[in-house]
C-alpha cells in the first residue's frame, strides 16, 4: 500500500489517473481462514489514493452477491455510509473529505450482462 500511495502522489503531480487493478485479490480476500475481506481491501485502496478500481459485479467472472457488491460500491464512492449488515457494512463510515473511488465493472462483462447490472 505504500507503493500505491507513492504512485498516487506521482499521478496527482503529473495529471494522471491511478487505476487499481484487483489482480491477485483472490489470494488475499477469498481465503476464509486467513484472508482479508475485499471490503477491507477496498477501504485501504481508497485511502492509498486510487482513482478507480475493479469492484466486481453481480454477474460475470468476478461475480458476487448483489447486496454485498453494492455495499462495496458505496464504500468506494460515497462520503458517508450508514451501517447496513445486509450489504456487508458493519458500522457507519464517514470519509469526511477523502476523495471517492470510481468503481469499475470487471470480470468478463459483455452486452448480455447489462440487464443484470441495472
C-alpha positions as CSV (number, residue, x, y, z in Angstrom):
1,X,0.0,0.0,0.0
2,X,3.0,2.3,0.5
3,X,3.8,1.9,-3.3
4,X,0.1,2.7,-4.1
5,X,0.4,5.9,-2.1
6,X,3.7,6.9,-3.7
7,X,2.3,6.2,-7.1
8,X,-0.9,8.2,-6.3
9,X,1.2,11.2,-5.4
10,X,3.2,10.9,-8.7
11,X,-0.1,10.6,-10.7
12,X,-1.6,13.7,-9.0
13,X,1.6,15.7,-9.7
14,X,1.6,14.7,-13.4
15,X,-2.2,14.9,-14.2
16,X,-2.7,11.1,-14.4
17,X,-5.4,8.8,-13.1
18,X,-4.4,5.8,-10.9
19,X,-6.3,2.6,-11.8
20,X,-6.2,-0.1,-9.1
21,X,-6.5,-3.5,-10.6
22,X,-7.7,-6.3,-8.5
23,X,-5.3,-8.9,-9.9
24,X,-4.2,-11.4,-7.2
25,X,-7.1,-10.3,-5.0
26,X,-8.4,-13.8,-4.6
27,X,-5.1,-14.8,-3.0
28,X,-5.9,-12.2,-0.3
29,X,-9.6,-12.0,0.0
30,X,-11.1,-15.4,-0.8
31,X,-9.2,-17.3,1.9
32,X,-11.9,-17.9,4.5
33,X,-9.5,-18.8,7.3
34,X,-6.7,-16.2,6.9
35,X,-7.7,-13.8,4.3
36,X,-8.6,-10.1,4.2
37,X,-12.2,-9.4,3.1
38,X,-12.5,-7.3,-0.1
39,X,-14.4,-4.7,2.0
40,X,-11.2,-4.0,3.9
41,X,-9.1,-4.0,0.7
42,X,-11.4,-1.6,-0.9
43,X,-11.1,0.8,2.0
44,X,-7.3,0.5,2.1
45,X,-7.1,1.1,-1.6
46,X,-9.4,4.2,-1.3
47,X,-7.1,5.5,1.5
48,X,-4.0,4.9,-0.6
49,X,-5.2,7.2,-3.4
50,X,-6.7,5.2,-6.2
51,X,-9.0,6.9,-8.7
52,X,-10.8,3.8,-10.0
53,X,-10.8,0.1,-9.1
54,X,-12.3,-3.1,-10.3
55,X,-15.1,-3.6,-7.8
56,X,-16.6,-6.8,-9.0
57,X,-20.1,-7.2,-10.3
58,X,-23.2,-9.3,-9.7
59,X,-22.6,-11.3,-12.9
60,X,-19.5,-12.4,-14.9
61,X,-16.2,-13.7,-13.8
62,X,-15.9,-11.7,-10.6
63,X,-19.5,-12.3,-9.6
64,X,-20.6,-11.7,-6.0
65,X,-23.8,-11.3,-4.0
66,X,-25.7,-8.3,-5.3
67,X,-26.2,-6.5,-1.9
68,X,-22.7,-7.1,-0.8
69,X,-21.3,-5.9,-4.2
70,X,-23.4,-2.7,-4.0
71,X,-22.1,-2.2,-0.4
72,X,-18.5,-2.3,-1.8
73,X,-19.6,0.3,-4.4
74,X,-21.0,2.6,-1.8
75,X,-17.8,2.2,0.4
76,X,-15.7,3.2,-2.6
77,X,-17.8,6.1,-3.9
78,X,-19.8,7.8,-1.1
79,X,-18.7,10.2,1.6
80,X,-21.0,8.9,4.3
81,X,-22.2,5.3,4.6
82,X,-24.8,4.1,7.1
83,X,-24.4,0.7,8.8
84,X,-26.3,-2.0,6.9
85,X,-25.2,-5.5,7.7
86,X,-27.3,-7.0,4.8
87,X,-24.9,-5.1,2.4
88,X,-21.7,-6.0,4.4
89,X,-21.4,-2.6,6.0
90,X,-20.9,-3.3,9.7
91,X,-20.5,0.2,11.0
92,X,-21.3,3.8,9.9
93,X,-18.4,5.2,7.9
94,X,-17.8,8.9,7.5
95,X,-15.0,9.5,4.9
96,X,-15.1,13.3,5.6
97,X,-13.1,14.9,2.7
98,X,-11.3,11.7,1.5
99,X,-12.0,11.5,-2.3
100,X,-14.1,8.6,-3.5
101,X,-13.0,6.0,-6.0
102,X,-14.9,5.2,-9.2
103,X,-16.0,1.5,-9.1
104,X,-15.3,-0.2,-12.5
105,X,-17.3,-3.2,-13.6
106,X,-14.9,-6.1,-14.3
107,X,-14.6,-9.8,-14.9
108,X,-15.9,-10.7,-18.4
109,X,-18.8,-8.3,-18.6
110,X,-20.4,-8.2,-22.0
111,X,-23.6,-6.7,-23.6
112,X,-25.8,-9.7,-22.5
113,X,-25.0,-8.9,-18.8
114,X,-26.3,-5.3,-19.0
115,X,-29.9,-6.1,-17.8
116,X,-28.5,-7.8,-14.6
117,X,-26.3,-4.7,-13.9
118,X,-29.1,-2.2,-13.6
